[in-house]
């Protein structure tokens, strides 16, 4: 199943909301899991992963699927 850009942005937004909530001292529930300040590293890792996916999908939509340029000599 391929993730669409809108779906990836929605998931990223959820991670950002969770990170802010935990930083404010609240707990966050994802399904049956309750995350607290002790889980902040896990939340940040998930957010960073989805930031990369969103960037990759945005680049692909613009026709830039490679994060580098190809040099011709």
Backbone bond lengths (Angstrom), bond angles and torsions (degrees), N, CA, C in turn:
res aa  C-N    CA-C-N  psi(-1)  N-CA   C-N-CA  omega(-1)  CA-C   N-CA-C  phi
1 X - - - 1.434 - - 1.523 109.14 -
2 X 1.288 116.83 123.40 1.458 121.78 179.49 1.529 109.76 -87.16
3 X 1.301 114.74 134.86 1.462 120.90 177.63 1.524 108.88 -83.01
4 X 1.313 117.06 133.21 1.457 121.44 176.57 1.524 109.15 -89.54
5 X 1.314 115.81 158.70 1.458 121.60 -177.88 1.526 111.63 -57.00
6 X 1.314 117.73 -42.97 1.474 120.16 -178.77 1.526 111.37 -63.58
7 X 1.343 116.60 -38.02 1.462 120.39 177.85 1.524 110.39 -66.70
8 X 1.325 116.61 -43.53 1.460 120.88 -179.87 1.525 110.74 -62.57
9 X 1.327 117.16 -39.96 1.464 120.60 178.68 1.529 111.16 -66.06
10 X 1.323 117.16 -37.29 1.463 121.23 178.03 1.523 110.66 -64.22
11 X 1.319 116.48 -44.37 1.465 120.72 179.33 1.525 109.96 -65.02
12 X 1.327 117.12 -43.36 1.463 121.04 177.98 1.527 110.29 -59.57
13 X 1.318 117.50 -42.60 1.470 121.44 178.83 1.524 111.02 -60.66
14 X 1.324 116.60 -38.81 1.474 120.53 177.99 1.522 111.20 -64.14
15 X 1.338 116.62 -41.24 1.464 119.85 177.52 1.527 110.89 -64.46
16 X 1.324 117.41 -39.49 1.466 120.40 177.77 1.531 110.84 -64.00
17 X 1.324 116.79 -42.89 1.465 121.03 177.57 1.525 110.72 -62.65
18 X 1.331 117.08 -42.57 1.463 121.21 179.66 1.524 110.77 -63.81
19 X 1.327 116.28 -43.28 1.462 120.15 179.98 1.532 110.45 -61.75
20 X 1.327 117.12 -45.11 1.464 120.46 178.87 1.528 111.53 -63.99
21 X 1.314 117.13 -41.07 1.462 120.86 179.81 1.521 111.10 -62.90
22 X 1.317 116.96 -44.56 1.460 120.92 -179.52 1.526 109.95 -66.85
23 X 1.327 116.91 -39.23 1.462 119.77 177.13 1.530 111.47 -63.65
24 X 1.323 117.04 -28.97 1.464 121.50 176.83 1.525 112.30 -80.75
25 X 1.326 117.50 0.17 1.456 121.40 176.70 1.513 114.78 93.74
26 X 1.310 117.59 5.77 1.465 120.69 179.26 1.524 109.68 -93.54
27 X 1.304 115.79 166.64 1.461 120.70 172.72 1.523 107.79 -101.84
28 X 1.330 115.73 157.18 1.460 121.90 -178.31 1.518 108.07 -127.49
29 X 1.331 117.15 140.56 1.457 121.44 179.20 1.520 109.74 -112.24
30 X 1.343 115.87 123.96 1.462 123.67 172.63 1.521 105.96 -113.30
31 X 1.308 117.77 103.42 1.462 119.96 -176.74 1.518 109.22 65.00
32 X 1.323 116.88 -118.06 1.463 121.15 179.84 1.528 112.48 -99.44
33 X 1.340 117.69 0.47 1.469 121.31 -178.69 1.521 110.96 -95.03
34 X 1.325 116.11 134.71 1.459 122.01 175.42 1.521 107.39 -108.54
35 X 1.335 116.01 121.86 1.457 121.33 -178.22 1.522 109.93 -109.44
36 X 1.334 115.09 138.38 1.462 121.31 179.67 1.524 108.96 -126.67
37 X 1.334 116.87 -170.01 1.458 121.60 -178.44 1.530 111.50 -54.82
38 X 1.324 117.71 -32.76 1.463 120.82 179.41 1.523 111.66 -63.90
39 X 1.318 117.58 -21.87 1.463 122.46 -178.19 1.529 112.66 -98.48
40 X 1.324 117.51 11.46 1.459 121.07 -175.69 1.527 111.95 -59.57
41 X 1.334 117.71 -39.57 1.471 120.13 178.50 1.523 111.43 -60.89
42 X 1.320 116.75 -39.92 1.466 121.41 179.08 1.530 110.64 -65.94
43 X 1.324 116.43 -41.48 1.466 120.53 178.42 1.521 109.81 -64.19
44 X 1.330 116.82 -44.12 1.469 120.24 -179.80 1.524 111.44 -64.37
45 X 1.321 117.21 -38.84 1.468 120.30 178.28 1.528 110.12 -62.99
46 X 1.319 116.93 -41.98 1.461 120.73 177.31 1.510 111.70 -63.91
47 X 1.331 116.50 -42.11 1.470 120.62 178.17 1.516 110.87 -61.82
48 X 1.323 117.10 -44.55 1.464 120.62 -179.69 1.525 111.34 -63.89
49 X 1.328 116.61 -38.89 1.466 120.42 177.35 1.531 110.49 -61.39
50 X 1.330 116.77 -44.45 1.464 119.94 -179.01 1.517 112.17 -73.64
51 X 1.321 118.32 -27.74 1.469 119.99 172.81 1.527 110.12 -62.97
52 X 1.341 115.70 -42.15 1.473 119.79 178.14 1.527 110.77 -64.30
53 X 1.335 117.20 -41.34 1.469 120.18 179.94 1.523 111.07 -64.95
54 X 1.330 117.05 -42.51 1.468 120.49 178.80 1.520 109.83 -62.09
55 X 1.329 117.05 -45.68 1.467 120.91 178.93 1.517 110.93 -60.36
56 X 1.323 116.98 -43.49 1.459 121.50 179.53 1.529 111.28 -62.46
57 X 1.330 116.87 -44.22 1.463 120.77 179.48 1.526 111.49 -67.23
58 X 1.333 116.98 -38.09 1.466 119.97 177.41 1.528 110.71 -65.10
59 X 1.334 116.37 -41.77 1.464 120.11 178.20 1.524 111.20 -64.17
60 X 1.323 116.73 -40.73 1.465 120.50 178.89 1.533 110.32 -64.10
61 X 1.331 116.44 -38.00 1.465 120.22 179.57 1.531 111.42 -66.83
62 X 1.322 116.22 -28.54 1.466 120.84 178.62 1.527 112.14 -88.39
63 X 1.324 116.02 -1.95 1.459 119.58 -179.18 1.511 113.46 87.61
64 X 1.324 116.23 11.95 1.459 120.99 177.98 1.522 108.62 -112.83
65 X 1.302 116.50 80.34 1.460 119.31 -176.08 1.521 112.74 -82.06
66 X 1.311 117.96 -15.83 1.466 120.77 179.77 1.525 109.53 -104.66
67 X 1.330 116.44 137.32 1.464 118.87 179.16 1.527 112.58 -80.74
68 X 1.325 117.46 10.57 1.462 121.06 -178.46 1.521 109.06 -139.40
69 X 1.302 115.71 164.66 1.469 121.37 177.34 1.523 108.45 -100.98
70 X 1.293 116.24 149.68 1.449 122.15 179.15 1.521 108.30 -98.50
71 X 1.319 115.92 120.88 1.464 120.60 -179.56 1.522 109.96 -88.05
72 X 1.318 116.10 138.08 1.457 121.96 177.44 1.522 107.29 -114.97
73 X 1.336 116.69 124.63 1.467 121.42 -179.38 1.505 111.09 -110.57
